[in-house]
């Protein structure tokens, strides 16, 4: 991470809770970071979800809200992050690191990272930097900014890409797979586009979280 990019959390501002999802704002020295937190009954395991270059909370094809509805009942808290400055890689990376620090601070000792597209590179980088990250899932990931993939091992890496992705070719994930150390898994979904609108994606991600987080 760029040594010029530093951020300190100065406070936590909890918001309303609706249907088990609580809005949380992390007040920091670089501005406010917005999270949506779907808490499991017990502390311990969590997953942090980061989106593509335009930001937002939802991920590809509403995957992240779906995980938020389903995974807490299976013992995994889901945190969905919206970047302060979408498409600014360094800023998005420190946002992810701040969210990981927050999750660790509230009792989660094992955290998975999930990132889509641009966010795949954010997740891979943050995964190499944070000791509480146990695994990384990169969906339709870009190559730019993901040069650290080889340093992620021995943390497991799951790469999922659509074989019909016209925005970022599946060759991006194949190249990341070649760079990464073991353990690693690559899934190319024939016919799926960049948004991975396929029920198989939820099953792949949820099963991986249960096994690896």
C-alpha positions in Angstrom: 0.0 0.0 0.0 1.2 3.5 -0.8 2.9 4.8 2.3 1.4 8.3 1.6 -2.1 6.9 2.2 -2.8 6.7 5.9 -6.2 6.6 7.6 -7.3 6.5 11.2 -10.7 5.6 12.5 -11.9 8.4 14.9 -15.4 7.1 15.6 -18.2 4.8 14.7 -21.7 6.1 14.0 -24.4 3.4 14.0 -27.5 4.1 12.0 -31.0 2.5 11.6 -31.5 -1.2 11.5 -33.9 -2.5 8.9 -34.7 -6.2 8.5 -31.4 -7.2 10.2 -29.2 -4.8 8.2 -27.7 -1.9 10.2 -26.1 1.1 8.5 -22.8 2.1 10.1 -20.5 5.0 9.3 -16.8 4.9 10.2 -15.6 8.5 10.9 -12.0 8.7 9.8 -9.2 11.2 9.1 -10.0 10.9 5.4 -13.8 11.2 5.6 -16.7 8.9 6.4 -16.9 5.3 5.2 -20.3 3.8 4.8 -21.1 0.1 5.7 -24.1 -2.1 5.8 -23.7 -4.7 8.5 -25.7 -8.0 8.6 -24.7 -9.5 11.9 -24.6 -13.1 12.8 -25.8 -14.0 16.4 -22.3 -14.9 17.4 -18.9 -13.1 16.8 -16.0 -14.7 15.1 -16.5 -15.1 11.4 -17.3 -12.3 8.9 -17.0 -11.5 5.2 -16.3 -8.0 3.8 -17.8 -7.3 0.4 -16.4 -4.6 -1.9 -17.8 -3.6 -5.3 -16.5 -2.5 -8.6 -15.2 0.9 -9.8 -18.5 2.7 -9.4 -18.9 1.6 -5.8 -22.2 0.8 -4.1 -23.2 -1.8 -1.6 -24.7 -4.5 -3.8 -22.0 -6.2 -5.9 -22.8 -8.2 -9.1 -26.4 -9.1 -9.6 -27.3 -8.2 -6.0 -25.0 -10.9 -4.7 -24.0 -9.0 -1.5 -27.6 -8.4 -0.2 -28.3 -12.0 -0.9 -25.3 -13.0 1.2 -26.5 -10.6 3.9 -29.8 -12.3 4.1 -28.5 -15.8 4.1 -25.1 -16.1 5.7 -25.8 -14.6 9.2 -28.1 -17.5 10.0 -25.1 -19.8 9.1 -22.8 -18.0 11.5 -21.1 -15.5 9.2 -21.6 -11.7 9.5 -21.7 -9.9 6.2 -20.3 -6.3 5.9 -21.0 -4.4 2.6 -18.7 -1.4 2.0 -19.3 1.6 -0.2 -16.1 3.5 -1.2 -15.5 7.1 -0.3 -13.8 7.7 -3.6 -14.8 5.1 -6.2 -12.3 4.2 -8.8 -9.4 5.7 -6.8 -7.5 2.5 -6.1 -5.4 3.7 -3.1 -8.4 5.3 -1.4 -10.5 2.2 -1.9 -7.8 0.0 -0.5 -7.5 2.1 2.7 -11.3 2.0 3.0 -11.2 -1.8 2.9 -8.4 -1.9 5.5 -10.4 0.4 7.8 -13.4 -1.8 7.5 -11.3 -4.9 8.3 -9.9 -3.0 11.4 -13.5 -2.3 12.4 -14.6 -5.9 12.0 -11.6 -7.1 14.0 -12.4 -4.5 16.7 -15.9 -5.8 17.2 -14.8 -9.4 17.7 -14.4 -11.0 14.3 -11.1 -12.9 14.3 -11.6 -14.5 10.8 -12.7 -12.4 7.9 -13.1 -13.3 4.2 -12.8 -10.7 1.5 -15.1 -10.6 -1.5 -14.5 -8.2 -4.4 -16.0 -7.7 -7.8 -14.2 -6.4 -10.9 -12.1 -3.4 -9.7 -12.9 -4.6 -6.2 -11.3 -8.0 -6.9 -7.9 -6.2 -7.0 -8.8 -4.3 -3.9 -9.7 -7.5 -2.1 -6.5 -9.3 -3.2 -4.3 -6.4 -2.0 -6.1 -6.1 1.3 -5.9 -9.8 1.8 -2.1 -9.7 1.6 -2.0 -6.9 4.2 -4.4 -7.9 6.9 -3.6 -10.7 9.3 -7.3 -11.4 10.1 -8.2 -12.2 6.4 -8.5 -15.9 6.0 -9.5 -16.1 2.3 -10.2 -13.9 -0.8 -12.9 -14.4 -3.4 -12.3 -12.3 -6.6 -15.3 -12.1 -9.0 -14.7 -11.0 -12.6 -11.5 -9.5 -11.3 -9.3 -7.0 -13.2 -5.6 -7.5 -13.4 -4.6 -3.9 -12.8 -3.7 -3.5 -9.1 -3.8 -7.3 -8.5 -0.1 -7.9 -8.9 0.1 -8.9 -5.3 -1.8 -12.2 -6.0 1.4 -14.2 -5.6 1.8 -12.9 -2.0 -1.6 -14.0 -0.8 -0.7 -17.7 -0.2 -1.2 -19.6 2.0 -4.6 -17.9 2.2 -7.0 -19.7 -0.2 -8.0 -17.7 -3.3 -11.2 -18.4 -5.3 -11.5 -16.8 -8.7 -14.8 -16.8 -10.5 -15.3 -15.3 -14.0 -17.9 -15.4 -16.7 -16.8 -17.1 -19.9 -18.9 -14.5 -21.9 -17.6 -11.4 -20.0 -17.2 -8.6 -22.6 -16.0 -6.0 -20.1 -13.1 -8.0 -18.6 -12.1 -11.2 -20.3 -11.9 -14.3 -18.3 -8.3 -14.4 -19.3 -7.8 -11.8 -16.4 -8.7 -14.4 -13.8 -6.8 -17.0 -15.6 -3.7 -14.8 -15.4 -4.3 -14.2 -11.7 -4.7 -17.9 -11.1 -1.3 -18.5 -12.8 0.4 -15.9 -10.6 -1.2 -17.0 -7.3 0.2 -19.7 -5.0 -1.6 -22.6 -3.6 -4.3 -23.1 -2.4 -6.2 -21.6 -5.3 -9.4 -22.4 -7.4 -10.6 -21.0 -10.7 -14.1 -21.3 -11.9 -15.0 -20.1 -15.4 -18.8 -20.0 -15.9 -19.7 -20.6 -19.5 -22.2 -18.1 -20.8 -22.0 -15.7 -17.8 -21.2 -12.1 -18.3 -19.4 -9.5 -16.1 -22.3 -9.3 -13.7 -22.3 -13.1 -13.1 -26.1 -13.3 -13.2 -26.1 -17.0 -12.3 -27.5 -18.7 -9.2 -24.4 -20.9 -9.3 -22.3 -17.9 -8.1 -24.2 -17.6 -4.8 -23.8 -21.3 -4.2 -20.0 -21.2 -5.0 -19.4 -18.2 -2.8 -21.5 -19.3 0.1 -20.0 -22.8 0.2 -16.5 -21.3 0.0 -17.3 -19.0 2.9 -18.5 -21.8 5.1 -15.5 -23.9 4.3 -12.7 -21.3 4.3 -13.7 -18.3 6.4 
